Amino acid sequence: MIEARGLRKAFGTVVAVDGVSFTAPDGRVTGLLGPNGAGKTTALRIVCTVMRPDAGWVRVDGFDPVTDPREVQRRLGVLPDAHGLYPRLTSRENVRYFGRLHGLHGADLDARIERLVSLLDMADIADRRSEGFSHGERMKVALARALVHDPQNVLLDEPTNGLDVMSTRALRDIIRRLREDGRCVLFSSHVMQEVAALCDDVVIVAGGRVVADGTPEDLRRTTGCDTLEDAFVAVLGTAEGLD
Amino acid sequence: MRRAGIVFTKEVLDNLRDRRSLLAALFYPILGPSLLVLVLLLVGRTFRDRAESDIELPVAGAAHAPNLMNYLGSHGLDIVEAPSDPEAAVAAGDADVVLVVPEDFAEAFTSGQPAPLQLVVDGSRNTATISVGRVRRALDSYSRRTGALRLMARGINPAVVDALAIEQVDVATPQSQAANLLNLMPYFVVFAIFVGGMYLAIDATAGERERGSLEPLLTNPVARWEIVAGKLGATMLFTLVSLVETLLAFAVLFNVVPLGDSLGIRLSLGVGTFATIFLITVPMVLLAVPLQLLIAAYTRSFKEAQNYLSMLPLVPALPGMFLAFLPVKPALWAMLIPTFGQQILINQVMRGEAVAPLHVGAATAVTVVLGIALTALVVRLFERERILFGR
């Protein structure tokens, strides 16, 4: 479970995140939805320990990323916005590197990698160097890398960016499977269809603030709109930046 | 520490597959020693040729002094016809030296007056000094011999005109004579240290960020100092390989290539010499690697890091170049300048001189302390959020 309360983060005079709170419970898919520049990536970076909030706090299964980064990192699988691979390493070696950094080794690690290779349908690229991989292939390896230690909480920043239809469908399957396993999935997107298709809970972020949250059903009801799309436009006041 | 080892192993494996990293660690280090030995061979050959074999001496008006020409001819100088404008020929470098015998030479010679001769030289050309010196010595000895005969003809002991008996004692050992040219060697050793791990340092910092793999890496349960330690270790390994290879190349080349023959001196740069040089230079690795990582991690892109890091070897090499022309006496103050002190020490070891333990200790201590401070700075830089974006 991931909880965030009153997160604030400024870069110089620009306030990227301004009092964001949300809760992403286990066994549910929570979507951070908002236009580009809304502060989604910064909020996720605070959760995954690479940035410190100016104010507010985060708990991941009860651990604070600022004071207990190691405990948080062990419980998180992260697919950041920039999820580059090592081009001179094979897919398997890329995943193994992160697995070993999580303290896994030997037959146990090999078995986990094997499971991910079949789960993500990447047998054909498993032993190829990742140089020249397509966008979808890179995403699969990065996702395998994020899941290799079987984390309870999974963070995905704009995971469907630049993916073709088949890869997007595969990704949705993985996310649903994680939810069925009782994992906490928190992902950000500016693509409304993604959120509508996957999320149990939606947190709409704009200008660094949470402007609305609830289930898609709640949002439709409170805004009095027939479709989720209309609901988004209603709470944001504008459709700018949303696909 | 085990996680630092995982980072280390990955960086080494990754960069062993990188052509640029491999070239920097394995190929560039051989380049310096090979070039230096080649230059030494060429210079040595030039000097020996002029010192030992017959050289041509262009003479204008040879017909005015046939006896002198015979004498010069029997002392290793081939008399040839001088160019029409001797001064222009020497100035242009077509001839090292031209001897001009004026028409009144014979008259002055037979009447016992100092017979005039003109030696046209270019004093600014170092390569001509050997030819000029040999012609000078031949003319001097002819002059002395003729003078001595004249004194004896008048019943005077020729020795009375020599007020002084000068014997020049050259204290330079054969090794230190060669070392005048070998003064460039410290430059190549420093070069090897600052080039060997250069691409790995960039790849592991600015490159890692540019590829977008830095942020995922930092979300793993690994302390930042462990990540830095792994990257530092891998860069040091490549740098050490480069350093050892350079010293080995020097050791092999100096002992296999007949440098002694062509320089006219004997070199005995044995295993002990190179082992000592290695021990003196290793602390520089502890300084160079954190400095490279710090600069590369601070830059915005691979390209920018490459620009800075390829300039870096030139900075400590400047004193090395200076040393080649103006040898500095080993002094404690010089040892306190990292890399400069080591270059002086390398020079001393090569010259077969004893190095002062105090000097080695001072140079090593300053370098290591600075290296540790730089390492702490790298860790601090990695602990900041800014590491995600660079400068």
Interface residues (C-beta under 8 A of the other chain):
Chain A: R45 C48 T49 V50 M51 R52 P69 R70 E71 Q73 R74 L76 V78 L79 P80 D81 A82 H83 G84 L85 Y86 P87 R88 L89 E93 Y97 F98 R100 L101 H102 G103 R129 A142 R145 A146
Chain B: R3 I6 V7 K10 L13 D14 R17 D18 R211 G212 S213 L214 E215 P216 L217 L218 T219 N220 P221 V222 A223 E385 L388
